[in-house]
Amino acid sequence: MANSSNPPLVFVVGGTGAQGIPVIRGLVLDGAYAVRFLTRDMTSKRSKELLTLPNVTAIEGTFANEDDLRNGFRGAQYAFINIDGFNAGEKTEMFWAMRSYELAVEEGIKFFVYGNLDFVYKKGGYDPKLRCGHYDGKGRVGEWILQQNKTAAHSSKMRAALFTTGPYIAMAVGAGTPMSPRVEDGIVTWRVPLGQGAVAHVSLDDCEYYVRWILDNQDRANGMDLEVAIDLISYDDLAAAFTQVTGHPARYIDTSLEEYWTTGPMGQGKVPAGYNSDPNDTATMTLRDNFTGFWNMWKHSGGNTGVIQRNARLLDEIHPGRAKTAAEWFRREEEKSARLGLPDLWTRVNNLRPVLKVAEDGRQGRL
């Protein structure tokens, strides 16, 4: 446990993202850690909100610049790095994620936490229908980091862990996401190409706890790939949970990929999956190709026995108070909304607002 009288400094990349905000909150809330986060704009709404927290400072810059990364790492003891793949694109994200690890070693970081996603292409036996660039880019780097960590010369300088998440469950009631719902004739409706599969939905509030646990338990966490989720949630269960908690009708309608890419929430998906990617680069995936692989991944992950799985027993041990079902998450959201004077879930699905920073910034392409 860190010493709150002289809190060690954690350098955070991705701090203004949906995941980064609760991660930073969990680190500094009781004074155990201080945080320095990297932001392109210290005057942005999200940056200003973070800077109201105790022991939080910011530096302006970009993860795609060595000097900015060095300035962030310098003087810090720990790091949490979660690079925005929808900004960089798969190729660029991989380079800068690996470079950030190398620079962290150079600058004397003692423990490196990497914001990761499942390497679904590999987990699915390199089946091309499961190719999802924004997952595979992170997953490749995550495996590379753990391999470096096994080398004595590296591990003696800097230890590391992966924090592997999945789609935030808030995305299922938010705007600009692959699973944004619509209210049709008074019924909350998810029309997505999931079949009988399930999604490893993650609670953002629980991310606050998990990353704090990693840094508080470095001896155990070193070399760990902490793969988290509420559960592998089918959308029949998601709809039933929404109705159970809110009293409003909801349904899941399995949709073909052809229909999804005609009438779904992401349009026709002809633009690059990373908005700064080169559309003329043959390695650049379109939004449609990327999220076709995304939905195929979850279609083949039903019942926690498919391509993507989670160890619920380990997660219960690490975080006994975590949300364990969709209904439990919805219930907590209703309670939090009432406590904070925020819109309830029924109001939210009728007035969808962004969850992801890329959607809030208006950068997610649609054609």
C-alpha positions in Angstrom: 0.0 0.0 0.0 1.3 3.4 -0.9 2.3 6.0 1.7 -0.3 8.7 1.7 2.0 11.2 3.4 4.2 11.2 0.3 2.2 9.7 -2.4 4.1 8.2 -5.4 3.3 9.7 -8.8 1.5 7.8 -11.5 1.8 9.0 -15.1 -1.4 8.3 -17.0 -2.0 8.3 -20.7 -5.6 8.1 -21.7 -6.7 9.9 -18.5 -9.5 11.9 -20.1 -11.1 8.8 -21.7 -14.1 7.0 -20.4 -11.9 4.5 -18.5 -9.2 6.9 -17.5 -11.4 9.2 -15.5 -12.5 6.5 -12.9 -9.0 5.1 -12.9 -7.5 8.4 -11.8 -10.3 9.0 -9.3 -9.6 5.6 -7.7 -5.9 6.3 -7.4 -6.1 9.7 -5.7 -9.3 9.6 -3.8 -7.8 8.7 -0.4 -4.4 10.4 -1.0 -2.5 7.1 -1.7 -1.2 8.2 -5.1 -0.7 11.4 -7.1 -1.4 11.5 -10.8 0.0 13.4 -13.7 -2.0 12.9 -16.9 -1.3 13.7 -20.5 -3.8 15.7 -22.4 -4.0 17.5 -25.8 -6.0 20.3 -24.1 -5.8 21.3 -20.5 -8.8 23.6 -21.0 -11.1 20.8 -22.1 -14.1 19.9 -20.0 -12.7 16.4 -19.0 -9.3 17.8 -18.2 -10.8 20.5 -16.0 -12.9 18.0 -14.1 -9.8 15.8 -13.5 -7.8 18.8 -12.3 -10.4 19.4 -9.5 -9.3 16.1 -7.9 -6.6 16.1 -5.2 -3.0 15.5 -6.2 -3.8 15.6 -9.9 -1.8 17.6 -12.4 -1.6 17.6 -16.2 0.8 18.2 -19.0 -0.2 19.1 -22.5 1.1 16.9 -25.3 0.4 13.7 -27.3 1.3 10.1 -26.8 2.8 10.2 -30.3 5.7 12.3 -29.2 8.8 11.0 -27.4 9.5 14.3 -25.6 5.9 14.5 -24.3 6.1 10.9 -23.1 9.5 11.5 -21.4 8.2 14.6 -19.7 5.3 12.5 -18.4 7.3 9.6 -17.1 10.1 11.7 -15.6 9.9 11.8 -11.8 7.0 9.3 -11.7 7.2 5.9 -10.1 4.4 4.1 -11.9 2.5 4.4 -15.1 -1.0 3.5 -16.5 -0.9 3.6 -20.3 -4.1 3.3 -22.3 -3.6 4.6 -25.9 -6.7 5.6 -27.9 -6.7 3.3 -30.9 -9.6 5.2 -32.5 -7.3 8.2 -32.7 -4.1 6.5 -33.9 -5.3 3.4 -35.8 -3.9 0.0 -35.3 -0.4 0.4 -36.7 0.4 3.7 -35.0 -1.1 2.6 -31.7 1.1 -0.5 -31.7 4.3 1.5 -32.2 3.6 4.1 -29.6 2.4 1.6 -27.0 5.6 -0.3 -27.4 7.7 2.9 -27.5 5.9 4.0 -24.3 7.0 0.8 -22.6 10.6 1.3 -23.7 10.7 5.0 -22.6 9.2 4.0 -19.2 12.1 1.6 -18.7 14.5 4.4 -19.7 13.0 6.9 -17.3 13.0 4.6 -14.3 9.3 3.7 -13.9 9.0 0.9 -11.4 5.6 -0.6 -12.4 3.9 -0.3 -15.8 0.1 -1.0 -16.2 -1.0 -1.4 -19.8 -4.7 -0.8 -20.8 -5.3 -3.9 -22.9 -7.9 -5.7 -24.9 -8.2 -9.4 -25.9 -6.0 -10.5 -28.8 -9.1 -12.0 -30.4 -7.5 -12.9 -33.7 -5.1 -15.2 -31.9 -7.6 -16.4 -29.4 -9.9 -17.4 -32.2 -7.2 -19.4 -34.0 -6.4 -16.6 -36.5 -9.8 -17.0 -38.1 -10.2 -14.0 -40.4 -13.8 -13.4 -39.5 -12.6 -12.5 -36.0 -10.1 -9.9 -37.1 -10.8 -6.8 -35.0 -8.0 -4.2 -35.4 -8.6 -2.1 -32.3 -8.6 -5.3 -30.2 -5.7 -7.1 -31.9 -3.5 -4.0 -31.9 -3.7 -3.8 -28.1 -3.6 -7.6 -27.6 -0.3 -8.0 -29.6 1.4 -5.3 -27.6 0.1 -6.8 -24.3 1.7 -10.1 -25.1 4.9 -8.3 -26.1 4.9 -6.4 -22.8 4.5 -9.6 -20.7 7.3 -11.3 -22.7 9.7 -8.4 -22.0 8.6 -8.7 -18.4 9.9 -12.3 -18.3 13.4 -11.1 -19.2 15.5 -10.7 -16.0 17.3 -7.6 -17.3 14.0 -5.9 -17.9 11.9 -7.1 -14.9 14.6 -6.0 -12.5 14.2 -2.5 -13.8 10.4 -2.3 -14.3 7.6 -4.7 -13.6 4.4 -4.8 -15.5 0.8 -6.0 -15.7 -2.0 -5.9 -18.2 -5.5 -4.6 -17.5 -7.8 -6.2 -20.1 -11.3 -4.8 -20.4 -14.1 -5.0 -22.9 -17.0 -2.8 -24.1 -18.3 -0.7 -21.2 -21.9 -1.6 -20.3 -22.6 2.2 -20.3 -22.1 2.0 -24.1 -25.3 0.0 -24.2 -27.3 3.0 -23.1 -25.1 5.7 -24.7 -24.8 7.4 -28.1 -22.2 6.8 -30.8 -21.4 3.2 -29.8 -21.7 -0.1 -31.7 -24.6 -1.1 -29.4 -26.5 2.2 -29.1 -30.2 1.4 -28.6 -33.3 2.9 -30.1 -36.7 3.4 -28.5 -39.2 1.9 -30.9 -42.9 2.3 -30.1 -42.0 2.8 -26.4 -39.7 -0.3 -26.3 -35.9 0.0 -25.8 -34.5 -2.0 -28.7 -31.0 -3.3 -29.3 -30.7 -4.4 -33.0 -27.2 -5.9 -33.2 -25.6 -8.9 -34.9 -24.9 -11.0 -31.8 -26.9 -14.2 -32.4 -26.8 -16.3 -29.2 -23.5 -14.8 -28.1 -22.6 -12.6 -25.2 -20.5 -9.5 -24.6 -17.9 -9.1 -21.8 -19.4 -5.9 -20.6 -17.3 -3.9 -18.1 -18.4 -1.5 -15.4 -16.4 1.8 -15.5 -16.9 2.2 -11.7 -15.2 -1.2 -11.2 -12.2 -0.1 -13.3 -11.5 2.4 -10.6 -11.1 -0.5 -8.1 -9.1 -2.9 -10.3 -6.3 -0.6 -11.4 -5.9 0.6 -7.8 -5.7 -3.1 -6.8 -2.9 -3.7 -9.3 -0.8 -0.9 -7.9 -1.6 -1.8 -4.3 -0.6 -5.4 -4.9 2.4 -5.2 -7.2 4.1 -8.4 -6.1 1.0 -10.5 -7.1 0.1 -8.4 -10.1 3.5 -8.5 -11.7 3.2 -10.5 -15.0 -0.6 -10.8 -14.6 -3.1 -10.2 -17.4 -6.1 -9.1 -15.3 -9.1 -9.7 -17.6 -12.2 -8.1 -16.2 -15.9 -8.0 -16.9 -19.2 -7.9 -15.1 -20.0 -11.1 -17.0 -20.4 -12.5 -20.5 -23.8 -10.9 -21.0 -26.3 -12.0 -23.6 -28.6 -9.3 -25.0 -31.7 -11.2 -24.1 -30.5 -11.0 -20.5 -29.5 -7.3 -21.0 -33.0 -6.5 -22.2 -34.7 -8.5 -19.4 -32.5 -6.8 -16.8 -33.4 -3.3 -18.2 -37.1 -4.1 -17.8 -36.6 -5.7 -14.4 -34.9 -2.6 -13.0 -36.7 0.2 -14.8 -40.1 -1.2 -15.4 -39.9 -0.2 -19.1 -40.1 -2.7 -21.9 -36.9 -3.7 -23.7 -35.9 -6.2 -26.3 -33.0 -7.6 -28.3 -33.5 -8.3 -32.0 -30.8 -10.3 -33.6 -29.8 -8.5 -36.8 -27.8 -9.6 -39.8 -24.5 -7.9 -40.5 -25.9 -6.6 -43.8 -28.8 -5.0 -42.0 -26.6 -3.7 -39.2 -24.4 -1.9 -41.8 -27.4 -0.4 -43.5 -29.5 0.8 -40.6 -27.3 0.4 -37.5 -25.8 3.1 -35.2 -22.5 3.3 -37.0 -23.8 4.0 -40.5 -22.2 2.1 -43.4 -18.8 2.2 -41.8 -16.8 3.1 -44.9 -14.4 5.4 -43.1 -11.1 4.3 -41.4 -11.5 2.7 -37.9 -8.8 5.1 -36.7 -9.7 8.7 -37.6 -6.0 9.6 -38.0 -5.2 6.5 -40.1 -4.1 6.7 -43.7 -7.1 5.6 -45.8 -4.8 4.7 -48.6 -2.7 2.3 -46.4 -3.8 -1.2 -47.3 -3.3 -2.2 -43.6 -6.0 0.4 -42.5 -9.2 -1.3 -41.6 -12.5 0.4 -42.3 -15.0 0.9 -39.5 -17.1 -1.8 -41.1 -14.4 -4.4 -41.3 -13.2 -3.7 -37.8 -16.6 -3.9 -36.1 -17.7 -6.9 -38.2 -14.8 -8.7 -36.5 -16.0 -7.2 -33.2 -19.5 -8.6 -33.5 -18.2 -11.9 -34.7 -16.0 -12.1 -31.6 -19.0 -11.7 -29.3 -21.2 -13.9 -31.4 -18.7 -16.7 -30.6 -18.4 -16.0 -26.9 -21.7 -17.1 -25.4 -21.9 -18.8 -22.0 -18.3 -18.0 -21.0 -17.2 -21.0 -23.1 -16.3 -19.4 -26.4 -13.5 -17.3 -27.8 -13.5 -14.7 -25.0 -13.8 -15.9 -21.4 -13.5 -14.4 -18.0 -12.5 -15.9 -14.6 -15.4 -14.9 -12.3 -13.9 -16.6 -9.3 -10.7 -14.6 -9.5 -12.6 -11.3 -10.0 -14.8 -12.1 -7.0 -11.7 -12.6 -4.9 -10.0 -9.4 -6.1 -13.2 -7.3 -6.0 -16.0 -8.9 -3.9 -18.1 -5.8 -4.3 -18.1 -5.7 -8.1 -21.2 -5.7 -10.2 -21.8 -9.3 -11.3 -24.9 -9.0 -13.5 -26.5 -6.6 -15.9 -29.4 -6.1 -13.5 -27.1 -5.3 -10.7 -25.3 -2.7 -12.8 -28.6 -1.1 -14.0 -29.8 -1.0 -10.4 -26.6 0.7 -9.2 -26.9 3.2 -12.1 -30.4 4.1 -11.0 -29.3 4.6 -7.4 -26.4 6.7 -8.5 -28.5 8.8 -10.8 -31.0 9.5 -8.0 -28.2 10.3 -5.5 -26.5 12.7 -7.9 -29.6 14.2 -9.5 -28.8 12.8 -12.9 -31.2 11.4 -15.6 -32.5 7.9 -14.9 -31.9 5.1 -17.4 -35.3 5.5 -19.2 -34.5 9.2 -19.7 -31.0 8.3 -20.9 -32.1 5.8 -23.6 -34.6 8.4 -24.9 -31.9 11.1 -25.0 -28.7 9.3 -25.8 -25.5 11.0 -24.8 -21.9 10.0 -25.6 -20.0 7.7 -23.3 -16.8 7.5 -25.3 -14.5 10.5 -25.8 -14.3 9.8 -29.5 -18.1 10.2 -29.8 -18.2 13.2 -27.5 -15.5 14.9 -29.6 -17.5 14.1 -32.8 -14.6 12.3 -34.3 -16.2 8.9 -35.0 -16.7 8.8 -38.7 -20.0 7.9 -40.4 -20.6 7.5 -44.2 
